């Protein structure tokens, strides 16, 4: 079986590929694509795979834009960070989906379902209708995160999260209770799925909940240093970058 992964987060794509190959080493991932433009270019010059794993929100557009430019007939399994309203839409349209972070057992179930139906007549999916259904909903923001902790899944409400931060090559969240967990999202993706009136990205390393700000100190060149609760591991990591300082001050008053 030949598979294509369309995912703009390198770590998430690598993790998914590893899980697929652990399930069946004979499954060949023939392409890993990160954008709508790259995907369209690849499909125009290559044969269709047997199955596509497709993230909804790519770096340059919603992945539905791929289908506006090329005709794809093979099955699609969506990998999504969208909340419940989108999941209802997938069920309504009988499309498989995997909610991030992807759990091994759910991936196996999706692959087994594909294997059971492969070779049989597939009911065509009205992707345009699904796209309209999702895009017509009012903008919603992530309300909770499912976190992989060993072999278990833990639910963390967004309201419990004080801030997200980058450490080495990973992204982590820290709760108001001081618990720290790894997440499968870049800060760029988190900015897109979190309520901007609550969370603000102060620099390259930190995305903070306004409720986590205890004190603010004015530094030279208009910079602002934040004291957070819980305290950050490195205090100088919580300085609002110069290019964001003016926008940050506006955000505080919205």
Long-range contacts (C-beta under 8 A, 24 or more apart in sequence): 1-26, 1-27, 1-28, 1-50, 1-51, 2-27, 2-28, 2-30, 2-49, 2-50, 2-51, 3-27, 3-28, 3-29, 3-30, 3-49, 3-50, 3-51, 3-52, 3-53, 4-29, 4-30, 4-31, 4-32, 4-33, 4-42, 4-49, 4-51, 4-52, 4-53, 5-29, 5-31, 5-32, 5-33, 5-52, 5-53, 6-33, 6-34, 6-39, 6-52, 6-53, 6-54, 6-55, 6-58, 6-63, 6-66, 7-32, 7-33, 7-34, 7-53, 7-55, 7-58, 7-79, 8-34, 8-35, 8-55, 8-57, 8-58, 8-59, 8-189, 9-55, 9-184, 9-185, 9-186, 9-189, 10-34, 11-169, 11-170, 11-184, 12-55, 12-79, 12-100, 12-101, 12-102, 12-184, 12-185, 15-101, 15-102, 15-184, 16-53, 16-79, 16-102, 16-107, 19-102, 19-104, 19-107, 20-53, 20-107, 20-111, 22-104, 23-104, 23-107, 23-108, 23-111, 24-111, 34-58, 34-59, 35-59, 35-60, 35-61, 36-60, 36-61, 36-62, 36-63, 36-65, 36-66, 39-63, 39-66, 40-66, 40-69, 40-70, 43-70, 43-72, 44-70, 48-72, 48-73, 48-74, 49-74, 50-74, 50-75, 50-118, 51-75, 51-76, 51-77, 51-114, 52-76, 52-77, 53-77, 53-79, 53-98, 54-78, 54-79, 55-79, 55-80, 56-80, 56-81, 56-82, 56-86, 56-134, 57-81, 57-82, 57-189, 57-192, 57-193, 62-131, 62-135, 64-127, 64-128, 64-130, 64-131, 67-127, 67-128, 67-131, 73-124, 75-114, 75-117, 75-118, 75-122, 76-125, 77-110, 77-114, 81-142, 81-185, 81-189, 81-193, 82-134, 83-140, 83-141, 83-142, 83-143, 85-134, 85-137, 85-140, 86-134, 86-137, 89-130, 89-133, 89-134, 90-130, 92-133, 93-125, 93-126, 93-129, 93-130, 93-133, 94-123, 94-125, 95-125, 95-130, 99-146, 100-146, 100-184, 100-185, 101-146, 101-147, 101-148, 101-183, 101-184, 102-184, 103-146, 103-148, 103-153, 141-193, 141-194, 141-195, 142-193, 142-194, 145-173, 145-183, 147-173, 147-181, 147-182, 147-183, 148-182, 149-181, 154-181, 156-181, 158-194, 158-195, 158-198, 161-209, 162-208, 162-209, 162-211, 162-212, 162-228, 162-229, 162-230, 163-206, 163-207, 163-208, 163-209, 163-212, 163-228, 163-232, 164-190, 164-199, 164-206, 164-207, 165-205, 165-206, 165-207, 165-232, 165-237, 166-204, 166-205, 166-206, 167-233, 174-230, 176-211, 176-212, 176-229, 176-230, 178-230, 196-251, 197-254, 200-248, 200-251, 201-244, 202-226, 202-238, 202-239, 202-240, 202-241, 202-244, 202-248, 203-237, 203-239, 203-240, 203-241, 203-244, 204-241, 205-237, 206-232, 206-237, 206-238, 208-238, 210-251, 210-252, 222-246, 224-248, 224-249
